Amino acid sequence: MAKDFYKILGIDKKANDDEIKKTYRKLALKYHPDKNKSPQAEERFKEITEAYEVLSDKKKRDIFDQYGEEGLKGGMPGPDGKSQPDGGFQYQFHGDPRATFAQTADPFGVFFSGGDNTFGGIGGVPCSNTNEVFLNMATEDMFGGFNPNAGAFRSQSFNAQAPSRKRQQQQDPPIEHDLYVTLEEVDRGCTKKMKISRMSITQTGNARKEEKVLSITVKPGWKAGTKITFPKEGDQAPNKVPADIIFIIRDKPHGQFKREGSDLRYTAQVSLKQALCGAAVSVPTLQGDRIPVNSANEIIKPTTTRRINGRGLPFPKEPSRRGDLIVAFDIKFPDKLPASLTNQLAEMLPN
């Protein structure tokens, strides 16, 4: 049965080139086998790619509009109505839809490796460690990866004509990713080394993969949300300015402290007896030593706090100055009391 390429893409026969490409990109992203694992995805992906190759080429499209699929494969009919395989245009789908997809792609996708040590992972990320970022200009919605055997990055020549001024100034959107750091790293400052792999364009116009290490200096006291920008370090593509890569500082959860600007908050556990009768609490610091906090002759309430000056994090603009260490208290109440003790407390405690 002859194929209707317009029906395959779901477009009108009057659709222009831009509409054809946008529709193809949408369908290709939906049925790409690296993303869609359904049994029919591979065949559907190939089918829409063949439809795009025909309808995006003016000569092929004109022949298809006039003679249909048979006119493409068997040559244009002659005066007697029979095909002329040797005297007319002939077309055969090359069968590599991934290559077609790569040629129409925009450089958006970003991929990470490193398990728990990936940005935002659960495990600790030590200073000067190396995580790897894959910048893939063949995908647009975070699926797949660099596959030299799939044809996605097959070397190809590009049109050498001078692009328009508007095209030359177009830049891909910045690629933003969280960079999680520990409070100890914020306290001291540290250096993170990130290994990136991106596509670049050679002087001959061919695409190739290159690796580069980006060094990020995290300064003492940097707040969560601080952005570090590496201009134009994204994938290179013809007639486009590479995207900026932006890392955003995020705090990793800490087992003892919670950050409040340049202050740190620590919650000490005390019993009801300690809260009423007083107690000496040993408070840890981010630097490793401990500071005693004595509450003798003072009742600790749920809202009680103590402030230890200068033992928080450095101020970003004045690293010689520090925030405070705020000590809060979590009072542990008993689940129940003996009746005799309840009576005694009722007589002793004020209303």
N, C-alpha and C positions, 0 to 999 in steps of 0.2 A: 504494500500500500504506500502510495506516494506521501511524503512528509509535507506538512504545511508549517513552514518555519515561523510564519506570523502567529499561528495558533499555539505553537510550542512556547514562544515567548509571551504570548498573551497580549499582543500589541495590534494596533490598527495598521492597515496597509499604507496609510499616509504618515506613519510615524517618522520623525526626522532622526538624524544620526545620534543626537544627544539622548533622545528618548530610548532609542534602541540600546545604547550603551548602558544607560542607567538601569533599564529593566534587566539586561543581562547580568550586570554586577549584583543586583539584588538577588536574582535567582541563583547565580553562581555561589554567592556567599551562603545561601540557604542549603544548597545541595552539595557543597564541596565535601568530598569523601573524608577529608581530615577532620571535618566538624560533624557531618551528618553520617551516622553509623548505620542507617537503615539499609536493607539489602538493595533497594532500588536507587539509592543515591548516586552510585557510580554511573549507572546508565543514564539517569536523568541529567547528571552533570555533563556528560558527553553530548547528550542530545541538545541541550540549550546552548552549549558551546558551538556546535556545528551550525545551529540556527543563527547565532551571532556572527560567525565568520562569513556566512553567506550574505546576511542582510546589512552588515556593516561595510561591505565591499560593493561599490556602485555597479561595477560590471557584472558581478555575480548576481546582485539583486535584480538588475534589469532583465537578465536572462531568466531568473527564477519567476519574476512577475509575468513574463511572456510565455514561457514554456514549462514552468514547474520544475520539480526535482529531476525529471528525466532529461530535460533540456540541459541541466548542469552536468549530469553524469554521462550522457550519451551524445552530446553535441546538439547543436541547434537543428531543428528539422529543415529539410530542403523543400523545394517546390512541390515535390511529390508527397510531402508529409512525413517521409522517413528521416530518421536521424542521420547525421553526417559525422561520425566519430572522428574522421580524419580531417574534416574540412572546417570544423567549428571549434568553439571554446569547450574545453573539458575541465571538470573539477572533481577532485576526490578529497574527502576530509582526511587530514593527516593523522587523526586519532590521538592527539596529545592535548587534551583540554587544559591540563595544568599550565602548559606553556602559554596558551592564549590567555588564561586567567592572569598569569604573571605580567603579561605585557599590558594589561588594562588596569593593573592594580595601582593603588596609591600607597605611599609608605606610611602606614599607621601602626602596624602591629608591634607589640613589645613583649618579649618573653623572658622569663627568669628561670634560673636554676639555683639549687643550693638547699633544698629541703627546708628544715627549720631555720637555717641561716639565711634564707631569702629575706628581702626587706619585709618587715612585718611578721617574721616567723616567730615561733614560740621560744626557741632556744636562744642563748646569748650570742651576740655578735661581737667578738673581741675587736680591739683596735687593730688597724692595719690588716684586717682580713680582706679576702677577695671574694666578691660575689660576681656572678656573670649575668650580663644583660644581653639578650639577643634582640636586635632591632631588625625586623623582617619586613622588607618593602613589598613582599608578595601577598600580604594578607591585611585585612582591615578590621577584624573583629576578634582578635586574640585566640586564634586556633591554629594548630599545626606548628611547624618549625622549619628551619632550613633543611631542605632535602635536595641535594645536588642531583639525585637520580630521578626526581619527579619532573624536572624540566622547568621548575619555578624560577630558577636563576640562570637559565641557559644564556651564554654569551650572545649578544645580539648587537647589531649596528643601529645607530639612531640617526634620524634625519639631521643633516648638518646645516639646514637652513637656519638663519638667525631667527630666534623666537621674538615674539612681540615684547614690547616693554612691560606690558601688564603681566605677561607670562613669566618674565624674568624676575619680577618682584614678588611673585607668589611664594609663600612659605607655608609649610605644613604646620599644623597646630603643635604647640609644645607638648612633649611627652613627660608627664608628671608621675613620680613614684615616691612613696614614703620610705624614709631611711630611719629605722629605729635605732636609738642609742640608749645606753644605760645611764642612770644618774651619775654613776662613777665616771663615765666618759664625759658627761657634761661638766662635772666638777673639775676634772683635770684638763679637758680638751684632748683630742686625739685625731688621728688620720685614718680615713677609710679609703681603701683602694678598690675601685670597681672596674672589673674587666668587661669591656663591651665588645660585641661583635656586630658589625654593620656592613651594609653594602655600599660600595663606592664606585664611581665611574672613572675609568681610565681615560688617558688622552685619546685613545683610539675609539672611545665610545662604548666599550664593553663593561659589563657589570662584574665586579669581583668582591669577594668577602675579605674584610680586613679586621684585625683585632687591635684594640687600644686600651690602655689602662688610664682611668680617670682618677685623680687624687683629690679627695675631699678633706679639707682641714676643718674639723669641728672645733670651734673656739670655746674656751671656758664660759659657761653661763648661757650659751645659746638657748633660746626659748623654743618650745614646740611650735611649729609653723614656720620657722626660718627656712627660706628657700635658697638653694645653691644652684645656679644656672650655668650650664655648659652650652654656649651658643653654637648652633649649627653642627651638633655632633650626631644628629640622626642620620638615617639612610639618605644617600644621594640618589637623585633621579633626574633625568633630563628636564630642563626648563623649570626646575623647582629649587627653592632654597631649603636646605636640610632643616629639619625641626630642631628646636632647642631641647636639650634634656635637662629636666629640673628635678632635683631631689629635695624633698620636704622633711625637715627634722621632726621626728615623733619620739615621745618618751616611751621606753619599755616599762611595763609594770614592775614595781620594786617590791620586795618582800617585807620591807620595814617602813619605807618612807613614801609619802605622796607629795608631789611637787605642787606648790601654789605660787606661781611666778618665780621669784628668786628665793622664796621661803620653802622650807621642808616641814612636813607635819609627821610627827611620830605619835602613835597611840600606845600608852602604857596600860597594862592590865593590873588592876588592884582589886583586892577583896573588899567586901562591905566593911569589915573590921578596920582595914587600912584606911578606907575612905573616911571613917568616923573618928578613928583614933590617931591617924597620922602614920606615915611610912616614908622610908627612903627608897627612891626609885633610881635604878641605874639606867641612864638613857644612852643608847648607842649613837654614834655620829657616822656620817658618810665617809669620814677620813679614817675610821677604824678605832678610835679611842672611845671611852665612855665618860659621861658626866653625871654625877649624883644630883638628884633633885629631892630635897627634903621637904615633906609637908607636915612636920611635927607641929602640934598645937593649931592645926588648921583642918577644917573639914573639906574633903574633896567632893565637889558636886559634879553631876554629869556635864555641866557647862564649864567646869574649871579648866584653865589652860595655863601653862608656864611658857615663857619665851626666853630662849637662850640666844643672846645677841651674837651675830657674826658667825654662826655655825650652819648657815644655809648654803645656797649656791652663789657663785660669783655673779655680780651684775654684768650683763653683756657688754655695756659700754664703759664700765669701770671694774675690771677684773680684780683690782686690789680691794674692793669692797664686797661684802657678802650680805645675803639676806639672813634671816633668823631661822632657828630650829624651834618649831612650835610643838610643845608637848601637850597632848590631850590625854584624857583618862577614860578607860572603859571599866566601869564598876561591875564586878561580878556579884550578883545577889544570890543567896542560897535558894534552893527550890522550896524548902519548907523548914520550919523551926519546931522544936519540941514545945509542947504546951506550957511547961514550966518556964522555959526561956521567954516565951511570948508574954506570959504574965509579968515577968520581971522587967522586960523591956517596956511594957505598957505603963508600968509604975515609974520607971526611970526616965524615959524619954519625954521631952516636952511635947505639948500638942501642936 
